[in-house]
Structure formats: structure tokens, C-alpha cells
């Protein structure tokens, strides 16, 4: 049985006729770490709200842990953990008071499932008497995760949990998720950070409410349709303009300190031809090299 099964879920908001989720379908396996990768406005949060029974879809069907999201919504709410993108705990309560409250909502005590959260809680225990609103971003994140886990959910939904968190806390957070997966919890995590896609077992690339691709991170990258090259020179703004004016270039976009390009005709790829063209355009310090596409390259390619 799939931990989560989604069949042509569709959601449109009447205000402006915005389609937030456009006939989305996929399954998430039990004890799988599944990532939904996409920028702001892709539809990730709306999809999570539907799956956690906080919002009704216009059409389609979905199940969580074998329970239908509409018919069995009360049972689903008891069995899932949800960590929204915005910190939503009680800021005037202390760390320990928040944890005790969320445990009591599900009819538990902190001690009931302490073994599930202990590796996370020991990091915030020194601040257990501090009000949640006074915690750092990383500590708020850990507390929110503890509260989402305190009733031992079978499926955990994490909506952009590392947004605005420092790099060290982000790394620690993903290590926590791997340990939770090993305990049999199915995890769906959404993120706008393309580099985090590689930390998931499978990913769905999402844009404009639609799924562009679903596969393992390696599988997505292997499907990139053409050889990819990185080019840089002394004047990167002029370089971008000149590369885009060359008829033989299929795609060209800025990417860090390089511009990434693909060719229209793979059999005519010629380093010296491109270098001579750029020199004639007055470029200096030209560097051209073949590279392997990453998830962000794949996302950009799928959007066009």
C-alpha cells in the first residue's frame, strides 16, 4: 500500500481563476523520503493542505495511509504530522509547554513517544523554559518538528521546512529526516532549494500547479536531453547577449559564475568555432567546458 496516493487532484481559486494544482497524480511509498521541488507559487503548499485535509480539492481523489482525504479526514488528522512553512506554534508558550500541549491534543504525554524525538529534543532541551518566539530560526524549526512528531505519525508533511534557516541547521535537519525515515515514517517534504532535491529518494518537480517530472534525482538528471556546456568571459552581461544571438545555440541562461548553453545540432558542437565567434565580439578570458546537468538545469529545461 502506498503511503500517499494522489489521482488527478485539481484546485482552482475563484479569485482571479488561479489554478493552484493542475490534475496532479503520483504515489509515495511507505517509509520513503519524497521531495516536491519548486519555486514559490508552484502549488506545493496547496497540495499539502489538501493532503492534510485542511482544504478540499475541486476534483480528483487522494488517500493518506489508505484513508480517503474527504471521507476519512478525522482519522487522517490523527495519523499525520504537519509542519507548515510559517512557524505556527504558540510564541508566548515555552518550548516545553508547546510540546506538552501538542502531545495532549492527540491524547499523549511527552514521554509516550519521547524515543522518536529525543535526538532532536536534546538539542533544544537547554532552552526548554524559553518562549518559542524568542528562539533562533534553527531552534524554532527543531521545536516545530518535535511537535509534528510527538504523536508518532505514520506520514509526515513538511512544507518548506528549511526556508530562511542557516546552512548548518539545514544540514542537521536533513540528517534528522534520514533517521526518521529509518524508523518507518513516510516523509513528504517541499522545498524551493534545488540542491535539497539530491537528499530525497524520489522527487517531483512542480511548477504552475503541474508536475514536470517524477523520478529519483539521478533519474531526472539522466533524462536531460542534450550535452550541456558552461561558458564564461570577462564581461558576463555582454556574453549572455552575444550567446543568445548565435543561431546555433538552443538555450542559454545565467548560472552562477558561468552561462549554461546547449546546441541546436549536437553533431556540429565546435569549441574553436564558439571561441572565435566570442573573440570577434570582443570577449577576453573565455572559458568553455562540458558539464553534467544538475537538478536546476533539468528544471529550467523542463519549463521551456
C-alpha positions as CSV (number, residue, x, y, z in Angstrom):
1,X,0.0,0.0,0.0
2,X,1.2,3.5,-0.9
3,X,1.7,5.9,2.0
4,X,0.2,8.6,-0.2
5,X,-1.8,8.2,-3.4
6,X,-2.9,11.2,-5.5
7,X,-5.1,10.8,-8.5
8,X,-5.8,13.9,-10.7
9,X,-6.1,16.3,-7.9
10,X,-7.2,19.7,-9.2
11,X,-7.7,23.0,-7.3
12,X,-8.6,26.4,-8.7
13,X,-9.1,29.5,-6.6
14,X,-12.1,31.6,-7.8
15,X,-10.3,34.9,-7.1
16,X,-8.6,35.5,-10.5
17,X,-9.3,31.9,-11.6
18,X,-5.8,30.8,-10.5
19,X,-5.1,27.1,-10.9
20,X,-3.0,26.2,-7.9
21,X,-2.9,22.4,-8.5
22,X,-3.5,21.1,-12.0
23,X,-4.5,17.5,-12.3
24,X,-1.6,16.2,-10.2
25,X,-1.1,12.4,-9.8
26,X,1.6,10.4,-8.0
27,X,2.2,7.9,-5.3
28,X,4.6,7.9,-2.3
29,X,5.9,4.6,-1.0
30,X,5.9,3.6,2.7
31,X,8.9,4.9,4.6
32,X,10.0,6.9,1.5
33,X,11.6,10.4,1.7
34,X,9.8,12.1,-1.2
35,X,10.6,15.7,-2.2
36,X,8.3,18.2,-4.0
37,X,10.7,20.7,-5.6
38,X,9.5,24.0,-7.0
39,X,9.6,27.8,-6.6
40,X,7.1,30.0,-4.7
41,X,3.7,29.8,-6.3
42,X,4.3,26.3,-7.8
43,X,1.3,24.8,-5.8
44,X,3.3,22.9,-3.1
45,X,1.5,24.4,-0.1
46,X,-2.0,24.0,-1.6
47,X,-1.2,20.3,-2.4
48,X,-0.1,19.8,1.2
49,X,-3.2,21.5,2.6
50,X,-5.4,19.2,0.5
51,X,-3.5,16.0,1.6
52,X,-3.7,17.1,5.3
53,X,-7.5,17.7,4.9
54,X,-7.2,21.4,5.5
55,X,-8.6,22.2,2.1
56,X,-10.9,20.4,-0.3
57,X,-9.9,19.7,-3.9
58,X,-12.2,20.7,-6.8
59,X,-11.8,17.3,-8.3
60,X,-9.7,14.1,-8.1
61,X,-9.1,11.7,-5.3
62,X,-6.3,11.1,-2.8
63,X,-5.5,8.8,0.1
64,X,-3.1,9.0,3.0
65,X,-2.2,5.8,4.7
66,X,-5.0,4.1,2.9
67,X,-7.6,6.6,4.1
68,X,-9.6,8.9,1.7
69,X,-8.9,12.6,2.3
70,X,-12.6,13.5,2.3
71,X,-14.4,10.6,3.8
72,X,-11.8,9.7,6.4
73,X,-10.5,13.2,7.2
74,X,-10.9,12.8,11.0
75,X,-8.8,9.7,11.1
76,X,-6.1,11.2,8.8
77,X,-5.7,14.2,11.1
78,X,-4.9,11.7,13.9
79,X,-2.3,9.8,11.9
80,X,-0.3,12.5,10.1
81,X,2.2,15.1,11.2
82,X,2.2,18.5,9.5
83,X,4.8,21.3,9.7
84,X,3.6,24.4,7.8
85,X,6.1,26.7,6.1
86,X,5.4,29.5,8.6
87,X,6.3,29.0,12.2
88,X,2.8,28.4,13.8
89,X,3.5,27.3,17.4
90,X,2.4,29.4,20.4
91,X,5.1,32.0,20.6
92,X,4.2,33.0,24.2
93,X,4.5,29.4,25.5
94,X,7.8,27.9,26.3
95,X,9.5,25.1,24.4
96,X,8.3,22.5,26.9
97,X,4.8,24.0,27.2
98,X,4.3,23.8,23.4
99,X,5.5,20.2,23.3
100,X,3.2,19.2,26.2
101,X,0.3,21.0,24.6
102,X,0.6,19.3,21.2
103,X,1.1,15.9,22.8
104,X,-2.1,16.4,24.9
105,X,-4.1,17.4,21.7
106,X,-3.5,13.8,20.5
107,X,-4.2,12.3,23.9
108,X,-0.5,11.6,24.7
109,X,2.2,12.7,27.1
110,X,5.7,13.8,26.0
111,X,7.1,10.5,27.5
112,X,4.9,8.3,25.3
113,X,6.9,8.8,22.1
114,X,10.0,10.5,23.5
115,X,12.2,7.9,21.8
116,X,11.1,9.3,18.4
117,X,12.1,12.9,19.2
118,X,14.9,12.5,21.7
119,X,17.7,13.0,19.1
120,X,16.1,16.3,18.1
121,X,14.8,17.4,21.5
122,X,18.2,17.1,23.2
123,X,19.4,20.0,21.0
124,X,16.7,22.3,22.3
125,X,16.3,21.0,25.8
126,X,18.7,23.6,27.2
127,X,16.1,26.2,26.1
128,X,13.0,24.4,27.3
129,X,12.0,27.3,29.5
130,X,12.5,29.9,26.8
131,X,9.4,31.2,25.0
132,X,9.1,29.8,21.5
133,X,9.0,33.3,19.9
134,X,12.5,34.0,21.3
135,X,14.2,31.0,19.7
136,X,16.5,31.3,16.7
137,X,15.3,30.1,13.3
138,X,17.0,26.7,13.6
139,X,15.7,26.1,17.1
140,X,12.1,27.0,16.0
141,X,12.5,24.5,13.2
142,X,13.5,21.8,15.6
143,X,10.7,22.5,18.0
144,X,8.1,22.6,15.2
145,X,9.4,19.2,14.0
146,X,9.2,17.8,17.6
147,X,5.6,19.0,17.9
148,X,4.7,17.4,14.5
149,X,6.2,14.1,15.6
150,X,5.0,13.9,19.2
151,X,2.0,11.7,18.4
152,X,4.1,9.3,16.2
153,X,2.5,10.0,12.8
154,X,2.7,7.4,10.0
155,X,3.1,10.1,7.4
156,X,4.9,13.4,7.9
157,X,4.3,16.5,5.7
158,X,7.0,19.3,5.9
159,X,6.2,22.4,3.9
160,X,9.4,24.3,3.1
161,X,10.9,23.5,6.5
162,X,14.4,24.9,5.8
163,X,13.4,28.3,4.2
164,X,15.2,31.1,6.0
165,X,17.3,28.7,8.1
166,X,21.1,28.8,8.1
167,X,23.2,26.3,6.2
168,X,24.3,24.4,9.3
169,X,20.8,24.0,10.6
170,X,19.6,22.9,7.1
171,X,22.2,20.1,7.0
172,X,21.3,19.0,10.5
173,X,17.6,19.0,9.6
174,X,18.1,16.7,6.6
175,X,20.1,14.3,8.8
176,X,17.2,14.2,11.2
177,X,14.8,13.3,8.3
178,X,17.0,10.4,7.3
179,X,16.9,9.0,10.8
180,X,13.1,9.4,10.9
181,X,12.7,7.6,7.6
182,X,14.7,4.7,9.1
183,X,12.0,4.4,11.8
184,X,9.4,3.7,9.2
185,X,7.8,7.2,8.8
186,X,6.9,8.2,5.3
187,X,8.1,11.8,4.7
188,X,6.9,14.3,2.1
189,X,9.0,17.5,2.1
190,X,8.6,20.5,-0.2
191,X,11.4,22.9,-0.9
192,X,12.4,25.7,-3.3
193,X,16.0,24.8,-2.9
194,X,17.2,22.7,-5.8
195,X,20.3,21.4,-4.0
196,X,18.0,19.7,-1.4
197,X,16.5,17.5,-4.2
198,X,19.6,15.3,-4.1
199,X,18.8,14.5,-0.4
200,X,15.5,12.8,-1.4
201,X,14.9,9.3,-2.7
202,X,12.5,10.5,-5.3
203,X,11.4,13.9,-6.3
204,X,8.5,15.6,-8.2
205,X,9.5,18.8,-10.0
206,X,6.5,21.2,-9.7
207,X,5.7,24.5,-11.5
208,X,2.5,26.4,-12.1
209,X,0.5,23.7,-10.3
210,X,1.7,20.9,-12.6
211,X,4.2,18.1,-12.2
212,X,7.0,18.4,-14.7
213,X,8.9,15.2,-13.8
214,X,8.9,12.4,-11.2
215,X,11.9,10.2,-10.6
216,X,15.0,9.8,-8.4
217,X,17.3,12.8,-8.5
218,X,19.8,10.8,-10.6
219,X,17.0,9.6,-12.9
220,X,15.8,13.2,-13.5
221,X,19.4,14.3,-14.4
222,X,20.0,11.3,-16.7
223,X,16.9,12.4,-18.8
224,X,18.5,15.8,-19.7
225,X,18.1,15.7,-23.5
226,X,21.4,17.3,-24.7
227,X,25.0,17.8,-23.8
228,X,25.4,20.9,-21.6
229,X,28.3,23.4,-21.6
230,X,29.4,26.2,-19.3
231,X,30.9,29.4,-20.7
232,X,32.4,32.4,-19.0
233,X,34.3,35.5,-20.1
234,X,35.3,38.9,-18.7
235,X,32.0,40.6,-19.5
236,X,29.3,38.2,-18.4
237,X,26.4,40.5,-19.3
238,X,27.6,41.1,-22.9
239,X,28.4,37.4,-23.1
240,X,24.8,36.4,-22.3
241,X,23.5,38.7,-25.1
242,X,26.1,37.5,-27.7
243,X,25.5,33.8,-26.9
244,X,21.7,34.3,-27.3
245,X,22.2,36.0,-30.7
246,X,24.2,33.0,-32.0
247,X,21.7,30.9,-34.2
248,X,23.5,27.6,-33.3
249,X,22.7,28.0,-29.6
250,X,19.5,26.3,-28.5
251,X,19.3,27.6,-24.9
252,X,21.4,29.9,-22.8
253,X,20.9,31.1,-19.3
254,X,22.9,32.6,-16.4
255,X,24.1,30.1,-13.8
256,X,26.4,31.3,-11.0
257,X,29.7,32.4,-12.5
258,X,29.0,30.7,-15.8
259,X,26.3,30.8,-18.5
260,X,25.0,27.3,-19.4
261,X,24.3,26.5,-23.1
262,X,23.0,23.7,-25.3
263,X,23.5,23.5,-29.1
264,X,20.7,23.0,-31.7
265,X,22.7,20.5,-33.7
266,X,24.8,18.1,-31.4
267,X,27.0,16.9,-34.4
268,X,28.2,20.5,-35.0
269,X,29.5,21.3,-31.5
270,X,32.8,23.1,-32.0
271,X,34.8,24.7,-29.2
272,X,37.1,26.7,-31.6
273,X,34.1,27.9,-33.6
274,X,32.4,29.3,-30.5
275,X,35.7,30.7,-29.1
276,X,36.4,32.5,-32.4
277,X,32.9,33.9,-32.5
278,X,33.2,35.3,-29.0
279,X,36.7,36.7,-29.7
280,X,35.3,38.5,-32.7
281,X,32.7,40.0,-30.4
282,X,35.5,41.4,-28.3
283,X,35.4,38.9,-25.4
284,X,38.5,38.1,-23.3
285,X,39.2,35.4,-20.7
286,X,37.0,32.9,-22.5
287,X,36.5,29.5,-20.8
288,X,34.3,26.8,-22.3
289,X,33.8,23.4,-20.7
290,X,31.4,20.4,-20.9
291,X,29.5,19.8,-17.6
292,X,26.9,17.4,-16.1
293,X,23.4,18.9,-15.7
294,X,22.1,19.3,-12.1
295,X,18.5,19.4,-10.9
296,X,18.3,23.1,-11.5
297,X,19.4,22.7,-15.1
298,X,16.8,20.0,-15.6
299,X,14.1,22.2,-14.0
300,X,14.9,25.1,-16.4
301,X,14.9,22.7,-19.4
302,X,11.5,21.2,-18.4
303,X,10.0,24.7,-18.1
304,X,10.7,25.6,-21.7
